[in-house]
Each structure stands twice: as C-alpha cells, then as structure tokens.
Amino acid sequence: MQIEPYLFFEGRCDEAIEFYRKAIGAKVTMLMRFRESPEPPVCENAGNEDKVMHCEIRVGETTLMLSDGLCQGSPTFQGFSLSLSAADETDAERLFTELAEGGEVQMPLAKTFWSPLFGMVADRFGISWMISVGT
C-alpha cells in the first residue's frame, strides 16, 4: 500500500510545478490538461482548457499528484504538513530558503533533540513543509 498526496492548486498548478522544480528538484512524470481529457471538462469556466487536470511529479522517491481542481482561484491547504528529509545541513538550509520564497517561516531552522537541523515553512501556496536532517 502507498499513500500519495494529491494537491489542488485551484488554477495555480503551472506556477506550483515550476516553483517545485526550482525549489526541491521536482521532475514532472505525467501532465494532462483539461483540453486533453476524453471526458467533458470539470473546469467549466471559459479559458480553463489549458489548466492542469492531472500532474504527477517525483521528488526523490516520492510521487506527488497535482491539479488545478475546480479552478476556483484560492487553494486552501490546512491540517497537514509535507515532511522533507534533507541530505545534510547545507541541503536543509537550501531547501528551507527556496520553499520560504514568497511564503512564511513558521519555525526557523534550528537544532532539536531529534535532528541537527529542523524547521517549518508554509510556501507561497500555503502548503506547510517540515524540513529536517536525519540523525
């Protein structure tokens, strides 16, 4: 069994894909736009044909699924965080800085009893990330 997060960006998915490519090295493995669907589109607003119906990205060994959802303009991400394990402290600082660009630091990177470096940040889309270095 596997759990794969599915994140809905409500019209900002292309922006999110590019942001995660740069920030955390995400690689697109699949992308389908609403105009490419064999079924009638879910996004009925005119002009949404080029929005992302479904996308899969790989970050390390993890697959994240992304979509523009109903293209309503305001993504809401609450009640969860994505945890990202950095290779070392330098990597943690780089990832934290990239994800914080346009976002909000929730807990600055610092040494904790479980990690040499741990911090929390909400990115520009409102997704909460926990960055840590393994012991």
DRENZAVO-844523 format. One record per residue (C-alpha): z, x, y; residue number from 0. Coordinates in steps of 0.2 Angstrom, whole numbers. Layout:
residues N
<node <Z,X,Y>,NUM>
...
***
This chain:
residues 135
<node <0,0,0>,0>
<node <-4,6,18>,1>
<node <1,-1,35>,2>
<node <-12,2,48>,3>
<node <-8,-3,66>,4>
<node <-21,-15,75>,5>
<node <-20,-14,94>,6>
<node <-28,-26,105>,7>
<node <-33,-20,122>,8>
<node <-40,-36,129>,9>
<node <-55,-29,137>,10>
<node <-50,-11,140>,11>
<node <-54,-4,122>,12>
<node <-68,8,128>,13>
<node <-56,15,140>,14>
<node <-42,17,127>,15>
<node <-54,25,115>,16>
<node <-59,39,127>,17>
<node <-41,41,133>,18>
<node <-35,44,115>,19>
<node <-50,55,111>,20>
<node <-44,66,125>,21>
<node <-25,64,124>,22>
<node <-22,65,105>,23>
<node <-39,71,97>,24>
<node <-43,54,90>,25>
<node <-60,53,81>,26>
<node <-70,36,80>,27>
<node <-75,32,62>,28>
<node <-81,15,65>,29>
<node <-86,4,80>,30>
<node <-94,-13,81>,31>
<node <-97,-23,97>,32>
<node <-96,-42,99>,33>
<node <-116,-42,101>,34>
<node <-117,-34,84>,35>
<node <-107,-47,74>,36>
<node <-117,-58,62>,37>
<node <-104,-72,66>,38>
<node <-103,-81,83>,39>
<node <-93,-71,95>,40>
<node <-74,-73,98>,41>
<node <-75,-67,116>,42>
<node <-84,-82,124>,43>
<node <-84,-76,142>,44>
<node <-101,-71,148>,45>
<node <-103,-52,149>,46>
<node <-91,-48,135>,47>
<node <-105,-45,122>,48>
<node <-103,-26,124>,49>
<node <-84,-26,122>,50>
<node <-77,-19,106>,51>
<node <-75,-31,92>,52>
<node <-68,-19,80>,53>
<node <-65,0,80>,54>
<node <-56,12,69>,55>
<node <-50,29,75>,56>
<node <-42,43,65>,57>
<node <-28,53,72>,58>
<node <-23,66,59>,59>
<node <-21,57,43>,60>
<node <-18,40,51>,61>
<node <-30,26,55>,62>
<node <-28,15,70>,63>
<node <-38,0,72>,64>
<node <-43,-6,90>,65>
<node <-51,-21,98>,66>
<node <-54,-30,114>,67>
<node <-47,-45,106>,68>
<node <-50,-61,116>,69>
<node <-55,-50,131>,70>
<node <-41,-58,142>,71>
<node <-38,-43,153>,72>
<node <-20,-39,151>,73>
<node <-14,-31,135>,74>
<node <4,-33,130>,75>
<node <12,-21,119>,76>
<node <31,-24,115>,77>
<node <43,-22,101>,78>
<node <36,-6,93>,79>
<node <33,12,96>,80>
<node <20,24,88>,81>
<node <28,40,82>,82>
<node <18,56,83>,83>
<node <23,72,75>,84>
<node <18,87,84>,85>
<node <15,104,75>,86>
<node <26,114,87>,87>
<node <35,113,104>,88>
<node <19,118,113>,89>
<node <9,104,105>,90>
<node <23,91,108>,91>
<node <23,96,127>,92>
<node <4,94,127>,93>
<node <3,78,118>,94>
<node <18,71,129>,95>
<node <9,76,145>,96>
<node <-8,69,140>,97>
<node <0,52,135>,98>
<node <10,51,151>,99>
<node <-5,52,162>,100>
<node <-5,36,171>,101>
<node <9,30,160>,102>
<node <28,30,162>,103>
<node <40,43,154>,104>
<node <54,33,145>,105>
<node <64,48,139>,106>
<node <59,66,144>,107>
<node <56,79,131>,108>
<node <72,87,126>,109>
<node <81,95,111>,110>
<node <90,82,100>,111>
<node <101,84,84>,112>
<node <85,78,74>,113>
<node <72,88,82>,114>
<node <69,104,93>,115>
<node <59,93,105>,116>
<node <59,74,106>,117>
<node <53,62,120>,118>
<node <47,44,123>,119>
<node <32,39,134>,120>
<node <23,22,137>,121>
<node <5,27,140>,122>
<node <-7,19,153>,123>
<node <-10,4,142>,124>
<node <9,0,139>,125>
<node <10,7,121>,126>
<node <26,16,118>,127>
<node <25,33,109>,128>
<node <39,44,102>,129>
<node <34,62,101>,130>
<node <44,74,90>,131>
<node <43,91,82>,132>
<node <48,92,64>,133>
<node <63,102,59>,134>
***
